[in-house]
């Protein structure tokens, strides 16, 4: 009987947004293999469990240290994952790359991360400029009561930002699924962020993520989208916003240069059979 391939992985999380990380410079798994792998190992209880799969590959550009591939828990490819990018940068240092500033390739364009030598230190990700800002996003269906305004922008992936009075009272699964599938957002859909403005420098947010099709404990690109939307609308006046999410607090720099900063922790390492 042919032996199954044993794959080494590292489980990581950024403010509770969790990932299975593999070093694909060694395995050379094809995109089709990674697409099939993600839902099998990311499923909770029956698999390792994670919001997504991160694969580190050899860089596509000469000045990059590595290339990041990201697959959501349902196997769809994600163009960017802010917390995932920060975790993968920390993983890269654990494989022998020097701490400090790392440039790397992603499906949404080149990124830069600053990784301290101290494993407990926060990782800062410098992000691309946002795009496709729509100060009033029209939806095909009625907006649920309790949402004051709906906005759209791209921060590496598609995001809708909904401002509410109290995020703790929002039925994130019901409203998130409803808006995420709205025909006005077709064909790509969007991550749905419900955001409460606490002060000119602090937000509280909860995110329903497409590809996971559920609320996650944190969303890096969602934190950036929420902070930028609040800044554009005049709710935030500080250049750095703290965005509290169920899994922890992220810091978003909303003036040039834009950045996302927060924890990136290794949880454990292990193997699975493929």
C-alpha positions as a Python dict, from the first residue, in 0.01 Angstrom:
ca = {
    (1, 'X'): (0, 0, 0),
    (2, 'X'): (136, 343, -96),
    (3, 'X'): (215, 565, 199),
    (4, 'X'): (30, 896, 221),
    (5, 'X'): (229, 1219, 219),
    (6, 'X'): (289, 1364, 565),
    (7, 'X'): (267, 1744, 553),
    (8, 'X'): (415, 1970, 819),
    (9, 'X'): (211, 2275, 916),
    (10, 'X'): (212, 2561, 1165),
    (11, 'X'): (-106, 2690, 1327),
    (12, 'X'): (-102, 3069, 1373),
    (13, 'X'): (-345, 3345, 1457),
    (14, 'X'): (-368, 3722, 1447),
    (15, 'X'): (-611, 3847, 1713),
    (16, 'X'): (-799, 3517, 1688),
    (17, 'X'): (-815, 3514, 1307),
    (18, 'X'): (-653, 3172, 1263),
    (19, 'X'): (-459, 3004, 984),
    (20, 'X'): (-290, 2683, 880),
    (21, 'X'): (51, 2771, 734),
    (22, 'X'): (260, 2549, 508),
    (23, 'X'): (599, 2611, 348),
    (24, 'X'): (516, 2542, -17),
    (25, 'X'): (873, 2615, -123),
    (26, 'X'): (931, 2256, -13),
    (27, 'X'): (611, 2079, -118),
    (28, 'X'): (536, 2261, -448),
    (29, 'X'): (164, 2191, -422),
    (30, 'X'): (-27, 2314, -725),
    (31, 'X'): (-307, 2570, -696),
    (32, 'X'): (-562, 2295, -760),
    (33, 'X'): (-417, 2088, -475),
    (34, 'X'): (-427, 2384, -236),
    (35, 'X'): (-787, 2462, -336),
    (36, 'X'): (-887, 2102, -255),
    (37, 'X'): (-678, 2095, 63),
    (38, 'X'): (-819, 2410, 226),
    (39, 'X'): (-1177, 2298, 300),
    (40, 'X'): (-1058, 1956, 415),
    (41, 'X'): (-812, 2079, 678),
    (42, 'X'): (-976, 2412, 769),
    (43, 'X'): (-1312, 2262, 867),
    (44, 'X'): (-1375, 2284, 1242),
    (45, 'X'): (-1394, 1964, 1446),
    (46, 'X'): (-1336, 1729, 1150),
    (47, 'X'): (-1011, 1899, 1044),
    (48, 'X'): (-738, 2105, 1205),
    (49, 'X'): (-970, 2404, 1197),
    (50, 'X'): (-890, 2753, 1066),
    (51, 'X'): (-1031, 3054, 883),
    (52, 'X'): (-792, 2990, 596),
    (53, 'X'): (-482, 2827, 452),
    (54, 'X'): (-159, 3022, 397),
    (55, 'X'): (112, 2892, 163),
    (56, 'X'): (457, 3049, 143),
    (57, 'X'): (618, 3014, -199),
    (58, 'X'): (928, 3138, -379),
    (59, 'X'): (888, 3503, -480),
    (60, 'X'): (768, 3611, -823),
    (61, 'X'): (967, 3938, -818),
    (62, 'X'): (1345, 3971, -760),
    (63, 'X'): (1324, 4209, -463),
    (64, 'X'): (1068, 4004, -270),
    (65, 'X'): (1153, 3755, 7),
    (66, 'X'): (860, 3524, -66),
    (67, 'X'): (518, 3497, -224),
    (68, 'X'): (197, 3461, -22),
    (69, 'X'): (-95, 3248, -137),
    (70, 'X'): (-415, 3255, 65),
    (71, 'X'): (-716, 3025, 44),
    (72, 'X'): (-1033, 3077, 244),
    (73, 'X'): (-1180, 2794, 450),
    (74, 'X'): (-1415, 2705, 163),
    (75, 'X'): (-1126, 2674, -85),
    (76, 'X'): (-1175, 3003, -269),
    (77, 'X'): (-860, 3206, -327),
    (78, 'X'): (-835, 3532, -138),
    (79, 'X'): (-649, 3824, -293),
    (80, 'X'): (-540, 3954, 48),
    (81, 'X'): (-571, 3872, 415),
    (82, 'X'): (-425, 4135, 646),
    (83, 'X'): (-387, 3916, 954),
    (84, 'X'): (-272, 3626, 738),
    (85, 'X'): (-4, 3840, 577),
    (86, 'X'): (125, 3945, 918),
    (87, 'X'): (130, 3583, 1037),
    (88, 'X'): (307, 3463, 723),
    (89, 'X'): (573, 3732, 765),
    (90, 'X'): (639, 3606, 1120),
    (91, 'X'): (646, 3248, 987),
    (92, 'X'): (903, 3353, 726),
    (93, 'X'): (1133, 3477, 1003),
    (94, 'X'): (1091, 3144, 1184),
    (95, 'X'): (1224, 2967, 871),
    (96, 'X'): (1548, 3165, 885),
    (97, 'X'): (1473, 3494, 712),
    (98, 'X'): (1613, 3790, 906),
    (99, 'X'): (1374, 3995, 1122),
    (100, 'X'): (1307, 4352, 1023),
    (101, 'X'): (1152, 4466, 697),
    (102, 'X'): (1034, 4196, 458),
    (103, 'X'): (895, 4261, 112),
    (104, 'X'): (670, 3994, -36),
    (105, 'X'): (430, 3928, -322),
    (106, 'X'): (54, 3878, -288),
    (107, 'X'): (-235, 3840, -529),
    (108, 'X'): (-334, 4202, -453),
    (109, 'X'): (17, 4338, -515),
    (110, 'X'): (346, 4379, -328),
    (111, 'X'): (341, 4425, 51),
    (112, 'X'): (592, 4507, 322),
    (113, 'X'): (590, 4380, 679),
    (114, 'X'): (804, 4480, 975),
    (115, 'X'): (871, 4179, 1197),
    (116, 'X'): (1054, 4230, 1529),
    (117, 'X'): (1302, 3972, 1655),
    (118, 'X'): (1093, 3943, 1972),
    (119, 'X'): (832, 3674, 1902),
    (120, 'X'): (585, 3849, 2133),
    (121, 'X'): (617, 4182, 1949),
    (122, 'X'): (349, 4308, 1711),
    (123, 'X'): (391, 4275, 1335),
    (124, 'X'): (319, 4580, 1120),
    (125, 'X'): (192, 4539, 763),
    (126, 'X'): (219, 4828, 519),
    (127, 'X'): (-75, 4797, 281),
    (128, 'X'): (-161, 4912, -68),
    (129, 'X'): (-375, 5220, -118),
    (130, 'X'): (-750, 5153, -90),
    (131, 'X'): (-965, 5171, -402),
    (132, 'X'): (-1327, 5180, -524),
    (133, 'X'): (-1452, 5396, -235),
    (134, 'X'): (-1828, 5443, -253),
    (135, 'X'): (-1955, 5673, 20),
    (136, 'X'): (-2307, 5537, -20),
    (137, 'X'): (-2335, 5177, -135),
    (138, 'X'): (-2677, 5094, -275),
    (139, 'X'): (-2808, 4745, -211),
    (140, 'X'): (-3067, 4551, -409),
    (141, 'X'): (-3261, 4467, -93),
    (142, 'X'): (-3372, 4674, 202),
    (143, 'X'): (-3103, 4759, 455),
    (144, 'X'): (-3171, 4594, 793),
    (145, 'X'): (-3300, 4828, 1060),
    (146, 'X'): (-3034, 4959, 1292),
    (147, 'X'): (-2779, 5021, 1016),
    (148, 'X'): (-2730, 5394, 970),
    (149, 'X'): (-2525, 5389, 651),
    (150, 'X'): (-2360, 5144, 411),
    (151, 'X'): (-2025, 5206, 236),
    (152, 'X'): (-1790, 5011, 8),
    (153, 'X'): (-1416, 5006, -48),
    (154, 'X'): (-1136, 4771, -148),
    (155, 'X'): (-846, 4716, 93),
    (156, 'X'): (-689, 4422, -85),
    (157, 'X'): (-1030, 4257, -102),
    (158, 'X'): (-1389, 4378, -114),
    (159, 'X'): (-1549, 4526, 200),
    (160, 'X'): (-1883, 4674, 297),
    (161, 'X'): (-1881, 4890, 610),
    (162, 'X'): (-2208, 4933, 800),
    (163, 'X'): (-2220, 5185, 1084),
    (164, 'X'): (-2439, 5094, 1381),
    (165, 'X'): (-2495, 5220, 1735),
    (166, 'X'): (-2407, 4898, 1920),
    (167, 'X'): (-2224, 4610, 1747),
    (168, 'X'): (-2300, 4377, 2038),
    (169, 'X'): (-2667, 4384, 1937),
    (170, 'X'): (-2608, 4306, 1568),
    (171, 'X'): (-2712, 3956, 1445),
    (172, 'X'): (-2389, 3923, 1248),
    (173, 'X'): (-2463, 3582, 1095),
    (174, 'X'): (-2809, 3681, 969),
    (175, 'X'): (-2729, 4033, 850),
    (176, 'X'): (-2382, 3943, 727),
    (177, 'X'): (-2503, 3655, 511),
    (178, 'X'): (-2791, 3866, 378),
    (179, 'X'): (-2575, 4162, 271),
    (180, 'X'): (-2282, 3946, 154),
    (181, 'X'): (-2515, 3778, -98),
    (182, 'X'): (-2683, 4101, -213),
    (183, 'X'): (-2711, 4119, -593),
    (184, 'X'): (-2562, 4469, -593),
    (185, 'X'): (-2231, 4317, -479),
    (186, 'X'): (-2223, 4041, -742),
    (187, 'X'): (-2024, 3862, -866),
    (188, 'X'): (-1747, 3885, -604),
    (189, 'X'): (-1952, 3970, -298),
    (190, 'X'): (-1783, 4136, -2),
    (191, 'X'): (-1683, 4100, 359),
    (192, 'X'): (-1940, 4275, 578),
    (193, 'X'): (-1819, 4489, 869),
    (194, 'X'): (-2050, 4621, 1139),
    (195, 'X'): (-1881, 4918, 1304),
    (196, 'X'): (-1946, 5124, 1616),
    (197, 'X'): (-1766, 5457, 1660),
    (198, 'X'): (-1649, 5489, 2020),
    (199, 'X'): (-1430, 5799, 1992),
    (200, 'X'): (-1228, 5992, 1731),
    (201, 'X'): (-954, 5728, 1770),
    (202, 'X'): (-1139, 5406, 1860),
    (203, 'X'): (-1382, 5173, 1681),
    (204, 'X'): (-1548, 4846, 1773),
    (205, 'X'): (-1611, 4614, 1479),
    (206, 'X'): (-1739, 4267, 1391),
    (207, 'X'): (-1690, 4108, 1050),
    (208, 'X'): (-1874, 3844, 847),
    (209, 'X'): (-1612, 3708, 607),
    (210, 'X'): (-1686, 3568, 265),
    (211, 'X'): (-1506, 3241, 201),
    (212, 'X'): (-1545, 3156, 568),
    (213, 'X'): (-1917, 3239, 547),
    (214, 'X'): (-1927, 3323, 915),
    (215, 'X'): (-1814, 3582, 1166),
    (216, 'X'): (-1442, 3566, 1239),
    (217, 'X'): (-1276, 3681, 1560),
    (218, 'X'): (-1085, 3947, 1366),
    (219, 'X'): (-1034, 4064, 1009),
    (220, 'X'): (-727, 4269, 919),
    (221, 'X'): (-848, 4411, 588),
    (222, 'X'): (-1184, 4467, 759),
    (223, 'X'): (-1019, 4670, 1035),
    (224, 'X'): (-846, 4880, 769),
    (225, 'X'): (-1171, 4923, 573),
    (226, 'X'): (-1362, 5021, 886),
    (227, 'X'): (-1100, 5275, 996),
    (228, 'X'): (-1063, 5427, 649),
    (229, 'X'): (-1439, 5458, 601),
    (230, 'X'): (-1470, 5625, 942),
    (231, 'X'): (-1187, 5861, 851),
    (232, 'X'): (-1339, 5951, 513),
    (233, 'X'): (-1672, 6027, 681),
    (234, 'X'): (-1513, 6240, 955),
    (235, 'X'): (-1586, 6004, 1244),
    (236, 'X'): (-1215, 5948, 1306),
    (237, 'X'): (-973, 6236, 1338),
    (238, 'X'): (-670, 6049, 1474),
    (239, 'X'): (-406, 5924, 1230),
    (240, 'X'): (-397, 5587, 1410),
    (241, 'X'): (-718, 5410, 1504),
    (242, 'X'): (-761, 5126, 1748),
    (243, 'X'): (-1013, 4874, 1617),
    (244, 'X'): (-1146, 4639, 1883),
    (245, 'X'): (-1267, 4305, 1747),
    (246, 'X'): (-1391, 3995, 1932),
    (247, 'X'): (-1045, 3833, 1923),
    (248, 'X'): (-838, 4138, 2011),
    (249, 'X'): (-747, 4491, 1909),
    (250, 'X'): (-573, 4590, 1586),
    (251, 'X'): (-417, 4929, 1509),
    (252, 'X'): (-481, 5088, 1170),
    (253, 'X'): (-274, 5377, 1037),
    (254, 'X'): (-508, 5579, 818),
    (255, 'X'): (-268, 5846, 693),
    (256, 'X'): (31, 5786, 468),
    (257, 'X'): (185, 5536, 496),
    (258, 'X'): (-113, 5312, 567),
    (259, 'X'): (-48, 5021, 800),
    (260, 'X'): (-212, 4742, 998),
    (261, 'X'): (-51, 4636, 1324),
    (262, 'X'): (-125, 4368, 1580),
    (263, 'X'): (-31, 4031, 1727),
    (264, 'X'): (81, 3739, 1510),
    (265, 'X'): (121, 3429, 1724),
    (266, 'X'): (233, 3073, 1663),
    (267, 'X'): (-10, 2837, 1836),
    (268, 'X'): (143, 2495, 1757),
    (269, 'X'): (312, 2288, 1490),
    (270, 'X'): (206, 1947, 1364),
    (271, 'X'): (153, 1720, 1066),
    (272, 'X'): (-138, 1585, 864),
    (273, 'X'): (-163, 1317, 597),
    (274, 'X'): (-260, 1409, 243),
}
